């Protein structure tokens, strides 16, 4: 429940808050981005996306100012759970694939809650949405016209590019060779008591800014990406779980590339999931170099749709876990003179895999976060926590030595 149902609740303090300006600002954002006006015809073959000019939506406003802070927190948390229990209906082509609710907490404090189907937005686009929402809000509140630019064609271009990759003989041959020999180990199912709800099945580990800076320097010195370094440590954690030398995971790939006219300003879903394989255990930095080489080799074919890849290989399982590397350097802070202050954030972005790893890094504050989300019907909390502890320890060893192999 709540899979591919994206939510973000942002607690904001705003001197001179205006609900009317906030609603007008979001209407401006919706007009700017075709992705927000997209509906999906799932009955067509293949399914088609349609952009509606006349899509009707309403901003929901709930007044919780009469509640205490603790009661407000509980009330909003319960609203998020109820929202996840109400999935978006892809068969309804008259309604948007997003919802917006504002919880009024006081005269100058509110929670902005945005939820949507993952089919219309990705993480980078979510940051674009928030940046432009703040920009439009401050302009409208000051009596100016919001200037967000004109709609672009990036979504349409990405669909065309992905279809070209899907039809490519070179892409087919690459993936045929690359996934040859993959055997996904069976994972013993946990004895789930039902005490832990799916949305609670997660474990997190913060990464100190000093650690992230050291890892960044090591990656740079060895001519590898931070993604390859962290992914290699994740592979080691999977080895510890499965006991097998060959490990594979589904990596979220970034489709915002030079193949698009303006890849950085659009909203939409621009990623894919493809298997990345590590076949042998080596000292850590040698292993990272192999992972880096594979990521480079995969890049021209990274838009090959996962459903097609599975169909090509008899629908056999290629991985049971996913890996997502996040470093959204397009995050912007509101101007100091704006009166806007961020007081808190809670979010939900769960995938369908039994085990999902997210490594996120904060370009503004430094530091980062490792997060594992899991299916409690497959994994126990203790198993996942042990994996996360091992994952973090591996990164710590790399930072401490720069050359020591976790396998030694």
N, C-alpha and C positions, 0 to 999 in steps of 0.2 A: 504494500500500500504506500502511495506517495512516490513510487519509482518514476523518474523523469518528470517529476512535478517540482519545479524550481520555486523556492520561496526565499524572500529576504525581508526581514523586519528591521527597520532602522529607527532607533530612538534619537530624536533631534531636539535640540533647544534652539529657538529662533526668536530673537527680539523683534516684536512687531509681526508675529506670524499671521499670514492671511491664507485661509483655506481656499478662497476664491482664486487667488493668484496661483496657488499650487495646482488646482484643478485646471486652470487655463494653461499652465505650463505643460502639464502632462498631455493635454489635448494637442498642443503644439508639437510635442515629441511624437505622438501617434500619427499626426499628419505628415511629419518628416520621414517616418520609417515604414515602408511597405510591410516589413516583417511583422509589425504589430497589428497590421490589418489583414494578415494572412489567415485563411482557413484551409482545411485539407479535405479534399474529396477522396475518401478512402474506398469508395465503391467503384471508382474508375480503375482501369488496368493500363498502365500502372497508376497508383494513387497520384493525384495532382494537387499542387498548391495553387490557390487562387487568392489574389489580393482584392479586398473589398474597399471601394471608395466610401460606401455608406455604412460602414460597420458601426453598430450602436453599442455603446458601453456607458456605464455609470460609475462614478466615484462613490464608494460607500464610506460614510462617515459615522463613527461611533464615539459617543461621549463617555469617556471613562474617568473624567476629572473628579467625580465624587468618590472614587475609590482611593485607598491608600496605595503607596508605591508597590508594596508586595502584592496587593490585590490586583493592581493593574498588570503586573508581570504575569500572574497566574491567568488572568483573563485573556491576555494577548496570546499566551502560550496555548491555552485551550482553543482559541480561535484558529491558530495555525494548525493544530491537530485536526480540527473540524474541516478546515480548508483542504488538507491532504486527503481526507476521507471522501471528498467530493471531486473526483477526477474530471478533467476536461473531456467533453464529449466530442470526439473527432467527427462524428456523424452529423453534428449540428453545425451547418455552414452559415448560420445567421448570427452566431455568438462569437465573441473574441476568444482567443486562446490565452487570455490573461485576465486577472482580477486585481483591483486596487482598492485597498481600504486604508483610511486614515483614522487612527485612534487618538482622540483628543485627550491629553493627560493633564494639561493646565492651559492657562492663557498663552503661554510661550513654550510649551512642550507638546510633542506629538510623536506617534509612531507611524512611519510610512511602511505599509505592508504591500509588497508586490509579489504576486505568484503567477506562474505561467507554465504552459507545456514546453518542455525542452526543445520541441521541434521548431520553435520560432526564435530562440535566443541561445547564445553561448556565453561563457564567462567574460570574454573580452567585450562582447556586445552589451552585457549587463553594465559594465563600467562606463561604456559610451552613453547608455541610457541615463545613468545617474549623473554623469558629468553634464549632459545636455539639459536634464531636468533642473539641476541647480542653476545652470546658466539662464535658462528660460524663466525660472521662478524669480530670480533676483532682478532680471530685466523688467518683467511684468509688474512686480511689486513696486519697482521704482518708476512705473509709468512709461516704460519704453517698450518697443516692439522686440520680441525675441527673434534673433537671427541665427538659425540653426543650419543654414545651407539648404540645398535642394536634394530631393531623393536621388539615390544612386542605383546603379544596376548590378551591384556586387553579388547579391543573392542569385539573380538570374545567371550571372556569369559563372558562379560556383557550381550551380546545378549542371550547366552545360559542360563545364570542365570535368566534373565527376563522371558524367555520362561518357565523355570521350575516353577517360581513363578506363572505365568499365568495359568499353568495347575494344580496348587496345590489346593486340596479341602479345606485345612485349610485357604488359602488365600481367596478363594471364600466365605467361611462361615464368616471369620472375616469381610470382607467388607460388606457382606449382613447385618450383625448385626450393624456395625458401622454407616452406612448411613441411617439406618431405621429412618423414621420420619423426614428426612430433607425436608423442604419446602423452596425453594428459593423465596424470595419476588420479585414481579415485580417492576422494577425501572422505574419511569416515564421518558419518552424520552424527551430530551431537544429540544428546538426549535433552531436548528443549522442554523446559517445564512450563513455558508460557509466561513466566514471571517477567521476562524482558521483552518489551515491545520492539518492533523492528526499528522505529525511529530512535530508540535508545541504544541500539546495538552499534556503538562506536567507541573508539579509543583514540585519544589525542596526546601528542607530545610536542611541547613548544621547543623551538630551536633559538638559542641565544644569538643576538646580532654578531657577537665576536666569533662564534662557531661558523655562522654563515659566511662571514667575511673571509675566514681562513679557508673554508672549502672553496670559495670563489677564487681565491688566489692560487690554490692547488690546481683547480681545473684550468685556469688560465695558463699556469706554468707548464702544464702537460698537454696543452692544445686540445682540450676536450671541453664539452659543454657541461654546465651544472646538471642539466637534465640527464646526461649520460652517466655522470658520477652518482647521482641519487638513484637512478634506475638500476645501476649495477649493485648498489647496496640492497635495493629491494629484491633483486634476483637472489642475493645471498640469503635473505630472509625466507624466500620461497624454498630455497634448497633446505634450509633448516626445518621447514614445515613438512616437505614431501620426502626428504631423504634421497632425492634423485639429483644427479649431476645436470642433466638437461632440464632446463626450466623455461617456461614461456609465460608471458602475460600480455594482456590486451592494452596497448598504449593509445591514449587519446592523442590524435595528431591534429595539427593546426592547419586549416585550409585557407587561412588569410595570407596569401602569398602573392608573388609577382605575377601570377596568372590572372589576377583581378585588377581592374582599373583603379579602384580605391578601396583596398581591403581593410583599412583601419577605422573607417568612420561608419560602417554599416552595422545594422542589427540583423540577426539571423543565426542559423546554425551552420557553422563553417568547419566543423570537425568530423572526424571519422575515427573508428577504432580498428586497429590492425594488430596482429600478433607480432611480438618481438621475441626472439629466441636466443638463449645463451646455452651453448651446447657443452662447454668445458669449463671447469673451475681452474682459475689462474690467480696469481697474486693480484691484489685489488686494482692497481693502476694499469696493469696489462689487460685486465678484464674490462676496465672502463674504456680502454682504447678500442677493444673489439665491439663493445656496445655502441660507441661513437661511430665506428665504421659502418655498423649495421643501420643505424639511424640515417646516415647519409645515403646509403644504398637504397633504403626504403623510400626516401623522400619523393622521388619522381612517381612512385606508385602508391603513395600514402592515401590518395583519394579513392582508391579501389574500394567500393562499398563492401562492408563486412557481410551483409546478406548474400552478395554475389560470391564472395570468397568462401563462405560456408557451403553455398550451393555447389561450387566447383569441386568441393572435396567431400561430397556425400553427406553434408550436414553434420560431419563429425566435429566433436568439440576440439577447439584449438587452444583454449585457455579457460581457467575458471576464475581468474582475478583480473582486475583492471588497474592501470597506473595512470595518474593524471599529474602533470607538472604544471604549476601555475606561477607566473610571475608577471602580473599585469602592470607594466610600467606606464599604462595610460591612466592610472588612478590619479585623480586630482583632488586637492584640498580646496574647500571653499575659501574665498578671500577673507583675511582676518577682519576686515571692516564690514563683512556681510552680516554679522550677528549670528551666523549659523555655527552650531557646535554639535559634533557627533558624540552622543552619550553611550551608545551601545548598538551592537549588531547581533542578530541571530539568523541563521540561514539553514536551508535544507536543499540538498542537490544529490539525491540518491540514485545510484545506477542499479541495473538488474542483476549484477553478478554476485555470487556468494561472498566475494571478498573484493573490496575496492580500496585502493590506496591513493591518497591525495597528498602531494608535497607542495605546499604553497609558501611563497616568499613575499615579503612586504618591501617594496622598493622605497617607501617613504620612511618607515620606522626602522627598517632593518629587521633581521630575524626572520623566523618562519614557523611553520607548523606541519607536523606529520599527522595525518588522520587516517585511521582504518575504519571502514564501515563494513559490516558483515551481516550475514543471515544467521540468526540465532538457531535456526533449524539445522545448520550445517556446522557452525563453529561455536565453541564455548568462549565466554568472555576471557577466561584464563589463557586459552590458546592464543587468542588475538593479542592480548596484552603482552604475552611472552614474545610474540612476533614483533610487536612494536618496540619493545625494549631492546631486542636484538638489532632491529633496524637502526634505532637511534645510536646504539653502542657502536655499530659499524661505522657510522658517519663520524662519531667521536674519535675512533681509532685512526681514521683517515686524517682527520684534522690534527691529531696529536703527532703523527709520524710522517704523513705524506707519502710513505712508501710501504708501510707494513701491510701485509695481506691478511684480511680477516680469516682466510681459510687456513692460515698456518697455526 
